[in-house]
Amino acid sequence: MRASPSHLVAGKTLTYSLAFPGNGIYLFILEGSILTEGRVLTKRDGLGLAGVDQVAFTAAVDAEVLAIEVPMFA
């Protein structure tokens, strides 16, 4: 598992690419608000994504985001 905290200023876009193919990504919003995958996520929201190689997110306002890469196996 790999976790990457990020601080984004409003309007900045960040793209998180998987370190290990086949893993999933879980985004958790610590502060602020982001736009990703056609959704708005705000403080304490989370979003899990599987079957993707990367995810881009844009800060709607200044935001603290934790991206966690997780193995997707049973």
C-alpha positions in Angstrom: 0.0 0.0 0.0 1.2 3.5 -0.9 -0.2 6.7 0.5 0.5 10.2 -0.8 -0.8 13.3 0.9 -1.1 16.4 -1.3 -1.9 20.1 -0.8 -3.5 21.7 -3.8 -4.3 25.4 -4.2 -7.6 26.3 -5.9 -7.6 25.5 -9.6 -4.6 23.2 -9.5 -4.9 19.8 -11.1 -2.9 16.8 -9.9 -2.7 13.4 -11.7 -2.0 10.3 -9.5 -0.6 7.4 -11.4 -0.5 3.9 -10.0 2.9 2.5 -8.9 1.7 -1.1 -9.3 -0.6 -2.2 -12.2 -3.9 -3.8 -11.0 -4.1 -1.7 -7.8 -7.0 0.6 -6.9 -6.9 4.2 -5.7 -8.8 5.6 -2.7 -9.1 9.3 -2.4 -9.9 10.9 1.0 -10.5 14.6 1.3 -9.0 16.0 4.5 -9.8 19.7 3.8 -11.4 21.7 1.0 -13.1 20.4 -2.1 -12.0 18.7 -5.4 -13.5 17.7 -8.7 -12.7 14.2 -10.0 -14.4 11.6 -12.2 -17.4 13.9 -12.7 -17.9 14.3 -9.0 -17.4 17.0 -6.4 -15.8 15.7 -3.2 -15.7 17.8 0.0 -14.1 17.4 3.5 -14.4 13.9 4.8 -15.6 12.4 1.5 -13.9 9.4 0.0 -13.9 7.8 -3.4 -12.5 4.3 -4.3 -11.6 3.6 -7.9 -10.6 0.3 -9.5 -9.7 -0.6 -13.1 -7.9 2.7 -13.7 -4.2 3.4 -14.3 -4.4 7.0 -13.0 -6.8 9.6 -11.7 -6.8 13.4 -12.1 -8.3 15.7 -9.6 -8.7 19.5 -9.5 -9.0 21.6 -6.3 -12.2 23.6 -6.4 -10.9 25.5 -3.3 -7.6 24.9 -1.5 -7.6 21.3 -0.5 -5.7 18.6 1.4 -6.1 15.2 -0.3 -4.8 11.8 0.7 -4.4 9.3 -2.2 -4.0 5.7 -1.1 -3.0 3.0 -3.5 -4.5 -0.4 -2.4 -4.0 -4.0 -3.8 -7.2 -5.3 -5.5 -7.1 -9.0 -4.9 -9.2 -11.4 -2.9 
